[in-house]
Amino acid sequence: MQKPASIESVDGTLNMKPLDSAKVTFNELPGGRLEIRIDHDLIKNCTTKMMYWWWHNMDSVTTWNGHDFSGPEILIYRFWHARDHIQITQVQPGKNPEEGGCAEGGVVNIKERILLKHPLDAKAKVFRSDESEMDFYLVAGPLKLGRLDHLFHQEGDHVKFTTIMFLGVKWPLIGRVMNRLIRKFMFTEVMLKDWVLHNVEETGETEKFVPTLYNNQDKVYKLAEIQNRRVTKYD
């Protein structure tokens, strides 16, 4: 499977939405926890059904090149952020084993390079996935270090999308100490501000490819389908 020949987004440029296209608020919570809320610009010509489909197929492959389906096979997760995204993989199936991507009850592994500065190789446990929300816990082994909520609803022909991160734990006694360590060594102030910009950029890319792929689902393939058809059998 080939990777895109360049880091251009699907419209042929890196003309992503700027930070000021969204409303961003940081809110300090009790115990050293942090809430970051991002109210994004409208995702144009999209529906909540398309968003639900996207969550469950973002670990797939297509041959779409931004114009037609004659391109090389590429991971569609790259379309969401051509510069920063590497791959998302379902490492534990959800309640419905037939659902891929961010299926409710499943675990995904996310690999990215936030603004090409912050390598990310993390796991997330999805606890809600429907046509209005996709929420997951940020996990490290058995520990839940925070959660990321994605809320969306229909506004005419467009989708209103909000991202809310709750960073930190609610543990008694040592929770504040743990949260200080999380924010000092894992999610620093610089990293979080860069992540906000990354999140605004990727959300802005959604309208450029999700409607097209949704309307051409027969040209979107699960990675296993691609791998299986390339297996060479020997007698």
Secondary structure, DSSP 8 states (H G I E B T S, - for coil): ----SSS--TTSS-----GGGSEEEEEE-GGG-EEEEEE---BTT--HHHHHHHHTTTTEEE---SSSS-S--EETHHHH-TTTEEEEEEEE--SSTT--SS-TT-EEEEEEEETTTEEEEEEEEEEEESSSEEEEEEEETTEEEEEEEEEEEEETTEEEEEEEEEES---TTTHHHHHHHIIIIIS-HHHHHHHHHHHHHHHHHHHHHHHHHHTTGGGEEEHHHHHHHT-----
